[in-house]
Amino acid sequence: MRFKRTKIVATIGPSSCDPKTLENLIKAGMNVARLNFSHGSHEEHASYVKTIRAVAKKLNTPVAILQDLSGPKVRIGDFKEGSITLVPGKTFTLSTVACEGTVDRVFINYPHLHNEVEKGAIILLDDGRRKLEVISVKGTDVVTKIIVGGTIKGRRGVNIPGAFRKVSPITAKDRADLAFGLSEGVDFVALSFVRSPADIAKLRTLIKKLSPKHQPPIVAKIETLEAIEHLHDIIEGTDAVMVARGDLAVEVSPENVPLLQKKIIRKSVAAGKPVITATQMLESMITSPVPTRAEVGDVANAILDGTDAIMLSQETAMGEYPVEAVEMMTQIALKTENDLAYQKLFTRKSTDAAMETINAIGQAVVGTAQAIDAKAIVALSESGITGRMISRCRPMRPILVFTPKEKTARTLALSFACHPFVMKSFGDLLMVVAESKKMMMHEKLAKKGDQIVIAAGIPFGKVGGTNMMMVQDL
């Protein structure tokens, strides 16, 4: 059996929400189903969750559900005529006081704008397609000169690098959506427009308050200039990371994104945090059954950078070829992974002695598996830490993670090379090893005479206690 080590996150929407399509998506290689709460009602998302869980159970495949909160998107208001044309060289006013949009002015829903921008500041509209330069601030009016014009509709997004400091990362809508998502048992929660580790801490506190018994890992979306400035501390404070290249490109300019992508991935892997690379990966496949050559290269390069997961957005949510897009990502991943340098390590010292023990054992496990040409690495884990720390070393062998918890199995669906299997219970070491070997043979993951390397924490049940490695013959 050939294992794909890079994970695929696919956004679920009208094009992919029916049971048959979801089944085909999972068979094609989808590991995580993303629910974008910028769109859709709670009723629609509840239906998605129910169907995803049912199909995953039918296929006996752990599939994680990622709830992506919409966050505080700053937008302009509506225009009286529906749309206008911005003419380069003309003036255009953004008002923080409600007004009817015309060719001369429009409302912006950020009340502090006039206090946060100065003459010379650049304001981008509609995902960077339209460009304005501030020429003066008069009370609550921000007067700009149109640099790059064109037709624009109402309710388009606004980006101003360095501004929006007073916007809370969690809106009232996000709170309601989060409470709903937690009640549905989502496996990850993604926070948009993260600016500092305090934003992550605020979300973690809210999750604990809303759901004392179920606290899913947090994915920090890196898409602002402030997030780049606080990158180290954000990665330390979060559970996983997303390189959200859409808004990031608008904030820092597109030519800076490739190097920032590599930096974010490198630092995330070094910290042992799963990292997702997102935005426009196979965008042409929204309407085309095949991607462009540049898109194929983009996906491959993200894998070579060391990303845990690659993400599809509109391609699977609204596109005409959702299954084909996932199949293409799987093909690219399998081909690219064969050329990955052995044990592509991103390591750094930790001040936590227990974590250093886990890191050392993870590296030893991967090195041993390579040296003896083991068929697979087996991780026995209740919390998933053992699997994630081995994943951090980017092994060439699949990591078969046996766990007694379905929740742990689903969260491992995001980690590079980890293939989780739910085992009924963990008893003593010899019993668990025997059961895992039996399951591998039954699932045809290995055959008699193969060697495997096993890692575990003894005694079982102690979180973060990975302290044992052994080699076994099947």
N, C-alpha and C positions, 0 to 999 in steps of 0.2 A: 504494500500500500504506500502510495506517494503522498506525503504530507505537505501542505502549504503552511509555511511558517508565518508569513505576513498575514495579519488579520484584515478583514474587509468590513467596513461599516457602511450600511446602506440605509438611506432615508426612505421611510415608508410613507406613501401618499396614495392618491387616487389610482396611479398606474400599478401599484404593487400591493394593495391591501387585501386582495381576495386570496382565499386559502391556496388555490392552485399556484398562483404566481409566487406566493411566499414559500411554498414548498420547493418550487424551482429555484428560487433565490438561495435558499439554504443549501440545496444540493449543488448549486453552482459555486458556493464558497462564502456566502454571507455568514459572518460570525456575530455581528452586532446590528440590531435594528434601531435606527435613530428616529425618534419622534420629534419633529420640529414644532415647538409650541408657538412659533410666530404665525402659524397657520392652523386652522382646524379647531373644532369645538371639543369639549371634554367628552362628549358622547362619541365623537368620531375616534378620538384617541383611545377611549375605553374599548371600543370595538377592535382597534388595531392590536391592543395588548392581548385581548382574549384570543384573537386569531393566531397571533404569533406564538403564544404559549401552547395553544392546542397543536399547531403544526410542528413545533419543535419537539413536543412530547411524542407525537406520532412518529417522528423520524429518530427519536432517541438521541437528539443532538442539542447540547446546551447552547442557547442563543440568548445573549444579553440584550436588554432593552435600555437604551440611552435616552433620557429625557433632556432635550436641549431647550433651556429657558430662553425666551426672546430677548430679555434685557431692556435697558432704557434707550431704545433707538430714537435719536433726534431727527425730526422730520419738518419739512415745510408744510403749510396748510394747502387748502384747495384754491384753485383759480376759478374766477367767475365763468370763464369760457372753457373750462376743463383743462386747457393747456395754453402755454404762451411760447413765444420765441424770444430767447435772450440774444440780443445783438451785441457783438463785441464792441467795446468802447463806450457803450451807454452805461448809465448808472442804474442800480437795482438795490432796493432797500429791503432788509430783513427786519421785521418788527416783532418784538416780544409781546406786543399788545394785539389781541385778536382783530383781524381785518380781512376784507375780501380781497383775494389775490387778483392782481392786475399785471400789466407789463412793467409797471414801475415798482411794485412792492408786494410782499407776501408775508404771511405770519410764519413764525418759527416757534415750535413748542418748547423751547428751552428758555426759561425766564431770566437766566443770569447771563445771557450772551453778551449784552452790552457792557457788562462788567469784566468780561474775560478776554475780549479781543481789543487790539489796538490797531492804529493805522499801519498798513503794510501786511497785516495778517491775511493768509490765504484761506478761503472757504470753498469747500468742494461739495457739489450737489450731485445727486443721482449716481452714487458709486464712483465719483470722480470724473464723470463725463462732462460736467460743467464746472468752470472755475471762476471764482470771484476774488477780487482783492479789496480789502477794507480801505476806504479813503477817509472816512470820518465816523465818529460815534456821536449821535445827537440824542440825548436822553435815552429812550428805550429803542431808538432806531439805529441800526447799523447800516450805513450807506456804503455800497460797494461799486467797484468798476468791473464790468463783465470782461473777463480775459478770454475764456473759451465759451462760446455761446451755443445756441441750438434750441430745439424744441424740448420743453420739459413739462411734465404733468404734475399735478398736485400730489402731496403726501410722499414725495421722494426723500430719500435719506440725506443727511447732512454730516459731513466729516470736517473737523477742524483740529489738526494735530495740536495737542497740548491744552485744548479747551475742554469744556464739560466736566470740570473737576468737581462740581457740586452735585452732579447726578448720582443718585444712589444706584448701585449695581443691581439691586433687587427692587423691582417695582411692585405695586399692589397686584397687578396682573400676575407677576411671577410668583408672588406668595400664594395666590389662589391656585395657580397651575402646579406649584410645588406640592401643596397639600393634596391635590388630586393625584399627582404622580406617585407620591409616597403611599397613598391608600391603594394604588394599583400595584405596588411592589416593584417599581422600576429598579434597575440594577446599577445605573449611573445617573448622575445629575450634572449637566454641563452648564457653567455660568458664563454668560456673555459679557464682553467689555470689562474684563477684570483689569484693575489698575494697580492694585497692591495686595499684599498678603492679608490685609485687613478685610478685603472683600470676601476672600475664601473663608476666613474665620467667622464672618457675619453669616454666611450661608450655612456653615457647619453648625453654628449655634441654633439657627432657625430650624434646620433639619432635626436636631436633637429635641427641640421643643415640640415640633409637630409630630415626630415619630420616634419615641424613645426606644422602641424595639427594632425598628428597621432603619438603618442609617447607611444608605448607599454611598459609594465612593464619589468624590467630586472631580469633575474634569474642568480644569481652568482653560478657557479659550484665550489664547494670546493673539490679540488683534488691536492693541492700542500702543501708542508710544510710551505711555507710562508703564505698561506691562513689560516692555523691553527693558526699561530702566530698572525695574524691580524684579527682573527675571529669576535670579537666584533664589530670592526669598519666596516668590510665588511658587516655584517648583518645590521648595522645601515644605510649603504649607498645604499643597494640594495632593491628591491621590493619583491624578493622571493629567495629561496636558493635550491640548489641541492646537496645532498650528493653523489658525483660522486666516488663511491668506487673503481673503476678499477684503475685509475692512483693514487688515494690516497693510496691504499694498497701498490703500488710499492714505493711510496715516503716515507711512514712512517712505512712500514712493516705490513703484514696482521693482526698480533695479536693485533695491536693498533686500527684497524678500528672499531670494535664493540663499544668500549667505546667512541671513537670520534664521531661515528654516534649518540649515545645517547646525547652527549654534543651539537653537532650541532643542532639536532632537538629541544632539550630543550631550547637553546638560541633563535632559530628562532621563536618558538611558543611564548616565553616570549615577543619577540619584535613585535608579531602580523604579522610575515612574513610567507607566505605559504612555506612549505618545502617538497621537493621531495626526496625519497630514491631510488637510482638507482644502476644498474649493477648486472648482473647474478642472478636476483631474481628467475626466473624460467628457467634457461638456458637449462636444459635438455629437455625442451619442444620444443626446436628448432627441435628436431628429434623424440621426444616421445610424445604420447598423454596424458601422466600423468607425474607429477613432482616427484622429489625425496622427501622423508620425510623431509630431511634437508632443502630443498628449501621452503617447506610449513612452516616450523618453522621460517625460515628467514623472510618471508613475514609477518607472524603473529607477530613476535617480532618487526619489524619496525612499525607496527600499534600500538602495545602496548607502543612503545617508544614515540608515539604521532605524527608521521608523517602525513602530510596532504595528501600526494599522494605517490603511489608506481609506479615504471616505468618498462616497458618492452622494450627491445632494439631489438636484433636479433630475439627474440621469435616471434615478430609480423612483423618485417621488412622482414625477409628472411626465417623464420621458416615454418615448415610443418603444424603447428597447431595454427595459430594466434588467431582464435576465441576461441578455447578451452583454450588457455593461459589466455585470458581476463576473460573468464567464471570462471576459477579456481581462479584467483585473487579475483573476486567478491565473490565467495563462502567463501574463506578464510577471507575476510574482514567482511562479514556479521556475520560469526561465531565468529570471534575475538572481534568485536565491542560489542557483547552482554556481554562480560566479562570485558569490560573497567570499571575502577572505576569511579563512578559519579564525574563529574566536575573536571577532571584531570587538575588542573590549573598550568600554568607556568607563574607566574606573577613577575613583578618588577615595581618599581616606575619610573615614567617618569617625565622629567623636563618640559614637555609640559602640561600645565593645561587643555587645551581643550581635549587632548588625555586621560588624567586621568579621565575626565568626561565620555568619551566614554567607557573607561575600566570599570569604576564603574557601569555604566548602563548595559554593557554587562554581568557582573557577576550577577547583580541583576535580569536581564532577565532570565538567565539560572537557578538561584536559585528559582525564582518564578515558572518557568515552571515545575521544579521538585516538588516543594511543592504542587502545585495544580493538578499535573498529567496532564498538558496540552498536547493536541494532537500534537501541533507543535509550533514553534517560527516563527513569521512573522517579517521580516525586510523590511521596506520601504526605499529604498536607490537609489540615483541617481549615486553616485560614487562607491558604493560597500563597503565603509568603515564600515558601520553599520554591514553588514553581516560578514565581516572579523573579526571584534572585538568580535562579539558573538562567531564565530568559534574558536577563540583563547582559549575560556573557555572550549572547547571540550564537548558540551552538548550531552546528550543522545537522545534528541529530534531533528528531522530534522529542519533545518533553511530554511524556504521558503522565498527567497529574491525576492521581486517585484520591478522591475526597469523599467523606460521608455526607457532605452538605451540598445540596443543589444550588444554593445561593453562591457558594464559593466557586462551583463549576461555571456558573454563568459569568461571574466577574473575571474569571481567567480567559474568557472568550476574547478579551481585548489584548492579551499579552502575547508577544512574539513567540512562536514555536510551541506554545502550550496547547495541549489537546486534553481537556478535562473529561474524566469518567467518574460517575457517581458510584461509590461502593457502599454497601448497606451499613457497615459499621466498622470502626477501628478497634481491634482488640490488642493482643500482644504483637510484637514485631514479626515473629515467624508466621503467625496466622495471616497477617496483612500481606506479607511478601508472597506467601503461597497463593493467596486469593488474587493478588494482582497478576502473578504469573499465569494463573488459570484463566483470568479474564483476557489477557493478551493473546493467549493461544486460541481462545474461543472466538475472539474478534478478528483473528488472523492478522494481528499486529506484529507478530513474530512467530518463528517456528522453532521446533526442538533443535537444540545445539547452538542457538543464538546466545550472545551475551548481552546483558543489560547492566547499567549502572544505576543503583538505587540511592536516593537521598531522602532523609527524613529527620524529624525532630523527635528525640526520645527524652522523656515519656510523651506519648501522644496526648493531645489536648492542650499543650502549652504553646500559646501563640508566639511566633518569632523564635522558636527554639530549635531551628535546624542545626544539628550537631553530629550527623552520622552519614557515612557513605559506605557502600558495599558493592561488590561485583558479584553477579549471579549468572549461572548457566541455566538456560531453559531446557 
